[in-house]
Amino acid sequence: MKLKSLALTAALACSAAYAQNVDIRDAWIRTSVPGQKATGAFMKITAKDGTKLVGAASPAAGVAEVHEMKMEGDVMKMRAVSGGLDIAAGKTVELKPGGYHVMLMDLKAALVKDSTVPLTLTFKDARGVESKVELKVQVATTAPAAAGAKAGDMPAMDHSKHKP
């Protein structure tokens, strides 16, 4: 029994240490209005060691997924990222409107400006070890000023017809 306890303690310690290898900055979630069923979460993610963002969860939404928006010809397409979003060692990946983002669907209530939303991100390293990062993310109409964005810089995203 002692050996099992020691192994569990070691596994938890590795997971906690691993989570410290991921730096998340300038996180924000776009506001929503009553009846709106989806919105996006955006941030900058840097990892000391290569990793993948493989999942997300929030009590504010029934479904949370890592998504990508990109132009295909003249059409903007959005889809869930299959297999996770690569975060190369030492590189920053920006989740932003019109690109990669965390899609929050089946919203439980409107997300109002200046409120905060709990968001859990799940990462998987090259060995397949998962770790979670818990965030409290500010709700805003545009990226925080600290991120260097100005009002009007971010394109609007209409997710009202998106099905979870």
N, C-alpha and C positions, 0 to 999 in steps of 0.2 A: 504494500500500500504506500509506503514511504517513497518508493521509487516512482510510482505513478504520480504522486503529488509533486515530486521534484521535477519530473518531465513536464507536467502541466505548468508549473511555475516557470520553467525555462521557456516553454512555448509562448506563454503570455508575455514574458519579458522581451522575447525576440519580436513579437508583434508590436509591442509598445515602442521599442527602439526603432523598428522599421518605420512606423508612422512618423517618427521624428525626422525621417529622411525626406519627407514631402513638405514643401513650403507652399502655402496657398495665400495669395495676396489679392486685394481689391475685389473681394467677392461681393456680389449683389444679386438680388432677384428683382425682376421687373414687376411693378404693381399690376394688380388685376382689379376688375370691377365685379360687383355681384352678378352671378350667372356665368361669368367667364370660367371655362373649365381647364385652361392650360396657360402656362407662362414659362419663362426661361430663367435659369440661374447661370451666372457668368463669373469668371475669375481667371487668375493667372496661376498656373501650377508649375512648380519646378521640383525636380527630384534629384537628390545627390547621386542615387543609383538608378539605373533604368527601371521603369515600372510601367504598369498599364492601369488606367482608370477603367474599372470593369463594371461599376455599378453605383447607384445612388438611391437614397431613401429619405423620405421626410414625412412626418406625421401630418403635414399640411396638404399632402397629395396622396391619392390612391396609388399612383404609379409615378416613378421617377426613372428616367433613362438618359443615357449619354447619347446625344443626337449630333448629326452633322447636317448643315445646310450648304448646298453648293449649286452653282449654275450648271445645267446640262442643256446646252444649246441656248435657247431663249427662255428656259423654264427653271425657276428656282425649285429644287427638290430638297425634301427633308426626310431623313430616315435615321433609325437607331443605328449606332455604331456596333457592328458585329465583331465580337472577340475583344473588345476594349480599345481604348484610345492610348496609343503609345506616348510615353513621356520619356524621352531620351535623357540619359544621365547629364546633368548640368544644363540642360536646355529648358526654356520656359515655353509652355504651350498655353496660349490664351484662348479661353472659352469666351466667345463674344457673339453679339447679335450678328446673324448672317453667316456664321461659321459653326464651329463646335460649341455645344452648350449642354447643360443639364436640363432636360425637358421635364417639367412638373405638370402632370396631367391628373384629371379627376380631382381638381382642387376642392377641398372641404369647405372653404370660405374665401371671400375676397381677401387679397393680400394688400394691405394698405401701406402707403408711404410711411417710412420711418419706423415700421414695426420690424421685428426680427423673426426669422423662421429657422428652426433647427434643420440641418441638412447633414446627412452622413454619406461620405464618399468611401467607396471600397476600391482598394488598389490591390494588384497582384504583381509580385516580383518575378524575376526570371526563373526562380525555383518553384513557382506556383504558390508561394506563401501569400495569403491574403492578409490585409490589414485595413483598418477603418480609421477615418479621420472625422471627428465630430466638429461641426461648425454651427455658429449662430450667425445667420446671414441677414444683413440689412436689406429691407425692401425699398426700392427707389424707382423713379421714373426713367432715369438714365444712369450711366456709370458714375460712381463717386468722383468728385472733382479731383481727389488725390490720384486717381488713375489717369489724369490728364485729358479726360474727355470733356467736350463742351456740349451743351444742349444742341440737339439737332445733328450731332455726329453719328448717332446710332440709328440705323434703319429700324422702322417699326416691324414687328413680327406678328402676324395674325395667325394664331393657332386655334381659333374657334372651331374650325372644321376638322381638326385633328382627332382621330379616334385612338384611345389608349389600347 
